[in-house]
Amino acid sequence: MKKAKTLGTMLRKAREKKGMTQSQLGKAIGIRACASAQVVISRYERGVTFPQGNLGKLIKVLGLPREKVMKLATSYIFSC
């Protein structure tokens, strides 16, 4: 996987690599409604919202390296 420049890009690439839809990923991290799950994940991937309460779940479900995610998350927070 190429180096992601944003947290959203990293999430999208990892989700696609796992063969998951946005709805499937949303449900896997505990978002119940199908339409809401897709919208929430889409917003994370586009950088519209930050997955504050779901970041740990995303790391676990997608098998992402915590250190890299935290570095990208930090740059997201300080860019706002």
C-alpha positions in Angstrom: 0.0 0.0 0.0 1.3 3.5 -0.9 2.0 5.9 1.9 -1.2 7.7 2.7 -1.0 11.5 3.0 -4.2 11.9 5.0 -6.1 9.9 7.6 -9.1 9.6 5.3 -7.0 8.2 2.5 -5.5 5.7 4.8 -8.9 4.6 6.0 -10.3 4.3 2.4 -7.3 2.3 1.1 -7.4 -0.1 4.1 -11.1 -0.6 3.7 -10.8 -1.3 0.0 -7.9 -3.7 0.6 -10.1 -5.6 3.0 -12.9 -5.7 0.4 -15.4 -3.9 2.6 -18.0 -1.4 1.7 -18.4 1.8 3.7 -21.6 0.3 5.1 -19.9 -2.9 6.2 -17.1 -1.0 7.9 -19.6 1.3 9.7 -21.5 -1.7 11.0 -18.2 -3.4 12.0 -17.4 -0.5 14.3 -20.8 -0.4 15.8 -22.9 2.1 13.6 -26.3 0.4 13.5 -28.3 2.0 10.6 -27.0 1.0 7.2 -27.5 4.4 5.6 -25.9 6.1 8.6 -22.9 3.7 8.5 -22.2 4.6 4.9 -22.5 8.3 5.5 -20.3 8.3 8.6 -17.5 6.3 6.9 -17.7 8.5 3.8 -17.3 11.6 6.0 -14.3 10.1 7.7 -12.7 9.2 4.4 -13.3 12.6 2.9 -11.9 14.3 5.9 -15.1 16.1 6.7 -15.3 14.7 10.2 -12.8 13.1 12.6 -13.5 9.6 13.9 -12.8 10.6 17.5 -14.8 8.0 19.3 -14.3 5.4 16.6 -10.6 5.7 15.8 -9.5 2.7 18.0 -12.3 0.6 16.5 -11.2 1.5 13.0 -7.5 0.7 13.8 -8.6 -2.7 15.1 -11.1 -3.7 12.3 -8.8 -2.5 9.5 -5.6 -3.8 11.1 -3.9 -0.4 10.8 -0.5 0.4 12.4 -1.5 2.6 15.4 1.7 4.8 15.2 1.0 5.8 11.6 -2.7 6.4 12.3 -1.9 8.6 15.3 0.6 10.6 13.3 -2.0 11.3 10.6 -4.6 12.0 13.2 -2.4 14.5 14.9 -1.8 16.3 11.6 -5.6 16.3 11.0 -6.3 17.8 14.4 -3.7 20.6 14.0 -4.8 21.4 10.5 -8.3 22.4 11.6 
